[in-house]
Amino acid sequence: MRLFVAAYPSPEAIDDLNALVARLAVGRPPAPGRSVRLAPPERWHLTLAFLGEVEDRREPDVRAAVASAADTWRTAGRAAPVLRLAGGGRFGRGRFTVLWTGLSGEVDGLAALARAVRTRLRAARIPQDHKPFRPHLSLARPGDRLPPPVLAEDLAMIAEYKGPQWTVDTLELVRSHLGPHPRHDRIGGWPI
């Protein structure tokens, strides 16, 4: 099974971001054959740790590691990070372009939470992606399907965005299903 650990923005934050996306070129229905691979709002999340393929028999170990990270965070008296989706940009160029929105607020607290999760996963010998933590929320993967001036307009609007605050209060274990109709199933949640 393909797993990751995530934090989800509040419904109010999702609704506000969705209103922005509706005004972007990536938020409008594309011409046939020109999909911009817009992520649906129900899949918008912040990845704290990406595990990739994990053997089914290791799921209890993953759950225990994530639960331990949440419990340690809570019992240490750490405050849950207060964030807002704000700004953004793109990763990659040409056909590898990804549009994203960033974060403001207690981003250092979110990074510490991600480190705590990754540390517990390492201690449980759960393989994970070792890329540095780059807090963001991926919106779309338009590749080179938008003309450069249109993409530049979208990027300018994203850069100016500032959504409502919300508190990260839960660590979520998520199973992702790839394919023509990708989906995410939240399979566990632990309060922090």
JOURVEN-V273948 format. One record per run of one state. SS is the DSSP state (hx for helix, st for strand, lp for the rest). FROM is the first residue (numbers start at 1). LEN is the number of residues. If there is no record, write none. Layout:
SS_FROM_LEN ; SS_FROM_LEN
This chain:
lp_1_1 ; st_2_6 ; lp_8_3 ; hx_11_13 ; lp_24_1 ; hx_25_3 ; lp_28_10 ; st_38_1 ; lp_39_2 ; hx_41_3 ; lp_44_2 ; st_46_8 ; lp_54_2 ; hx_56_20 ; lp_76_6 ; st_82_10 ; lp_92_2 ; hx_94_3 ; lp_97_1 ; st_98_8 ; lp_106_1 ; hx_107_17 ; lp_124_13 ; st_137_4 ; lp_141_7 ; hx_148_13 ; lp_161_1 ; st_162_6 ; lp_168_2 ; st_170_8 ; lp_178_5 ; st_183_9 ; lp_192_1
